[in-house]
Amino acid sequence: MKTRMKTCALFLMAVSVLQGGEMITVRKSEERGHADHGWLVTHHTFSFADYYDADHMNFRTLRVINDDTVAPKKGFDTHAHKDMEILTYIMEGELEHKDTMDNHSRITQGELQLMSAGKGVQHSEYNPSKTAKVHLLQIWIQPEKKGLEPSYQQKSFASHKEGLKLVVSPDGADGSLSIHQDAKVYLGRFEKNKSAKLPVAKGRHAWIQVTKGNVAVNGVILKEGDGAQLSGEEAISLEAKDQSEFLLFDLS
């Protein structure tokens, strides 16, 4: 009888873990793909370049999250992109950008750049500092259709201090950058013990990427560099365990 009860308890525990796994799945920082090229130290949330992981190819339309640190006076030479919505978020330092649409700009800490590669564009990215590194996230989201006209947007969100701020949306709502996809991106910045709750529409999915601090997401603690996918949730509860920052993706 005791053996039977123990077996039943283990079965129920397994079911509970399985159900939880369907709701929120954590991508730990230290489990990401990693490469150190000397001038570039990078971590790949999803398969990218020489890093391949069949279990981590993408999440919904979210295809790339690269956590890059570029050494002073180094960068990416001119290269081509096509049919991808490319977001660059600067966490530390400054990045110089040039492209074949005649854009030449510098992106600084707290700024977000959105380049719609469309039917084709070439660009370069370079750390102009002689002494300071630049730390950034480069994010790729698949567009709603191929062959679009390339376009460029850039905006600072450095003045955002507390709570959730819509920074990317399909219609450019609330001063956000406009993306060619049914996706929204929120920038979250919270002081210690501050919290928020974001409803999730039926059939929608979410990804959260922590850029600073520690955040409890529906009760699961995520640290800097961690990401997590959420499906089947009616709402996302967020609580900062210390001063924290993150990007939250609302995806179809």
C-alpha positions in Angstrom: 0.0 0.0 0.0 2.8 2.4 0.9 4.6 1.6 -2.3 1.4 2.3 -4.3 0.9 5.7 -2.5 4.5 6.6 -3.1 4.1 5.8 -6.8 0.9 7.9 -7.1 2.7 10.8 -5.4 5.6 10.6 -7.8 3.1 10.5 -10.8 1.2 13.5 -9.6 4.5 15.4 -9.1 5.6 14.5 -12.6 2.3 15.8 -14.0 2.7 19.0 -12.1 6.2 19.6 -13.4 5.0 18.8 -17.0 2.1 21.3 -16.8 4.4 23.9 -15.4 6.9 23.3 -18.2 4.2 23.9 -20.8 3.5 27.3 -19.3 7.0 28.8 -18.6 10.3 27.4 -19.9 13.5 29.0 -18.7 16.5 29.5 -21.0 19.3 30.0 -18.5 22.1 32.4 -19.2 24.9 29.9 -18.8 23.2 27.4 -21.1 23.2 29.7 -24.1 25.5 29.3 -27.0 28.8 31.1 -26.4 31.8 32.3 -28.4 34.8 34.5 -27.6 36.4 36.0 -30.7 38.6 38.4 -28.7 37.1 41.5 -30.0 33.6 40.1 -29.6 32.1 38.1 -26.7 28.7 36.7 -27.6 25.9 34.6 -26.2 23.2 33.1 -28.4 19.8 32.4 -27.0 18.9 30.6 -30.3 20.9 28.9 -33.0 23.1 31.4 -34.8 26.2 31.3 -37.0 28.4 28.4 -35.9 26.1 27.6 -32.9 23.4 25.1 -33.6 20.9 23.6 -31.2 17.9 21.9 -32.6 16.0 22.5 -29.4 16.6 26.3 -29.6 16.0 27.5 -33.1 13.5 30.2 -32.4 10.3 31.0 -30.4 7.3 31.9 -32.5 8.5 34.8 -34.8 11.4 35.6 -32.5 14.4 34.2 -34.3 17.6 35.7 -32.7 18.6 37.2 -29.3 22.3 37.8 -29.3 24.0 39.3 -26.2 27.1 40.9 -27.6 30.0 42.8 -26.0 32.3 44.5 -28.5 35.8 45.7 -27.7 36.8 49.4 -28.2 37.5 50.4 -31.9 36.1 47.0 -33.1 32.9 46.0 -34.8 31.1 44.3 -37.6 32.2 45.1 -41.1 29.7 45.9 -43.9 27.4 42.9 -44.3 24.0 42.2 -45.8 20.6 41.4 -44.4 17.3 40.5 -46.0 13.7 39.9 -44.9 14.2 40.4 -41.2 13.2 43.0 -38.6 16.4 43.7 -36.7 16.3 45.4 -33.2 19.4 46.6 -31.5 19.2 47.7 -27.8 22.2 49.3 -26.2 22.8 48.3 -22.5 26.2 50.0 -22.1 28.4 52.2 -24.3 27.8 53.4 -27.8 27.5 51.8 -31.3 28.1 53.5 -34.6 25.8 52.5 -37.5 26.1 53.0 -41.3 23.9 51.5 -44.0 23.1 51.6 -47.7 19.9 53.7 -46.9 22.3 56.6 -46.2 21.8 56.3 -42.4 24.8 57.2 -40.3 24.1 57.4 -36.6 25.3 56.6 -33.1 23.1 54.5 -30.8 23.8 55.1 -27.1 22.8 53.5 -23.8 19.0 53.2 -23.5 18.4 53.6 -27.2 16.6 51.2 -29.5 17.2 50.9 -33.2 14.9 49.0 -35.6 16.1 48.3 -39.1 13.7 46.6 -41.4 16.0 44.8 -43.8 13.1 44.1 -46.3 14.2 43.2 -49.8 17.9 43.9 -48.9 20.2 46.2 -47.0 23.8 46.4 -46.1 25.2 47.9 -42.9 28.1 48.1 -40.5 28.2 48.3 -36.7 31.3 49.7 -34.9 32.3 50.6 -31.4 33.7 54.2 -31.8 35.2 54.4 -28.3 39.0 54.1 -27.8 38.5 52.8 -24.2 35.0 51.6 -23.4 33.3 48.4 -24.5 29.7 48.4 -25.9 27.2 45.9 -24.6 24.1 45.3 -26.6 21.3 42.9 -27.5 20.7 42.2 -31.2 17.2 40.8 -31.8 15.7 39.4 -35.0 12.0 39.1 -35.6 10.6 37.5 -38.7 8.5 40.0 -40.8 4.9 39.5 -41.8 5.9 39.1 -45.4 9.0 39.2 -47.6 10.2 41.8 -50.1 9.3 44.9 -48.1 11.0 48.2 -48.6 13.9 48.6 -46.1 13.5 51.2 -43.4 15.2 52.6 -40.4 14.1 53.9 -37.0 15.9 54.9 -33.8 14.7 56.3 -30.5 16.0 56.8 -26.9 14.1 55.3 -24.0 16.7 56.3 -21.4 14.2 58.6 -19.7 11.9 55.7 -18.9 12.5 55.0 -15.2 9.8 52.8 -13.8 7.2 50.2 -15.0 6.5 48.8 -18.5 7.0 50.9 -21.5 5.8 49.9 -25.0 8.8 50.4 -27.3 7.8 48.4 -30.4 4.4 47.7 -31.9 2.8 47.1 -35.3 1.2 50.6 -35.4 3.8 52.7 -33.6 1.4 53.2 -30.7 2.4 55.4 -27.7 5.5 56.6 -29.4 6.9 53.1 -30.0 8.9 52.0 -33.1 6.8 50.4 -35.8 7.5 46.8 -36.8 6.3 44.7 -39.7 4.9 41.9 -37.6 2.1 41.2 -35.1 4.5 41.7 -32.2 4.9 44.1 -29.3 8.0 44.7 -27.2 7.9 46.3 -23.7 10.9 47.7 -21.9 10.6 47.0 -18.1 12.5 48.9 -15.5 11.7 48.4 -11.8 13.1 49.3 -8.5 13.5 46.6 -5.9 10.1 45.1 -4.7 8.2 46.9 -7.4 5.7 44.8 -9.4 3.4 44.8 -12.4 0.9 42.5 -14.1 0.4 42.3 -17.9 -2.7 40.4 -19.3 -2.0 38.0 -22.1 -4.6 37.7 -24.9 -5.9 34.3 -25.7 -3.6 32.6 -28.2 -0.7 35.0 -27.6 2.7 34.0 -26.3 5.5 35.9 -24.5 9.2 35.9 -24.1 11.1 37.8 -21.4 14.8 38.6 -21.6 16.4 39.9 -18.4 19.2 42.5 -19.0 19.8 43.6 -15.4 19.0 42.3 -11.9 16.6 39.5 -10.8 12.9 39.3 -11.7 10.2 36.9 -10.5 8.1 36.0 -13.6 4.9 34.2 -12.5 6.8 33.1 -9.4 9.9 31.9 -11.3 13.1 33.8 -10.6 15.1 34.9 -13.6 18.6 36.5 -13.3 20.5 38.7 -15.7 21.0 37.0 -19.0 18.2 34.5 -18.4 15.2 34.3 -20.8 11.9 32.5 -20.6 9.0 31.6 -22.9 5.4 31.7 -21.7 2.5 30.0 -23.4 -1.0 29.4 -22.1 -0.8 32.1 -19.4 -3.7 34.5 -18.9 -1.4 37.1 -17.4 2.3 37.8 -16.6 3.1 38.8 -13.0 6.4 40.6 -12.6 8.2 41.4 -9.4 11.7 42.9 -9.2 13.9 41.3 -6.5 16.4 44.1 -6.9 16.8 47.0 -9.4 16.0 45.3 -12.7 15.6 45.7 -16.4 14.2 43.4 -19.1 12.6 43.2 -22.5 9.2 41.6 -22.8 7.9 40.3 -26.2 4.2 39.8 -26.9 4.0 37.4 -29.9 1.3 35.8 -32.0 
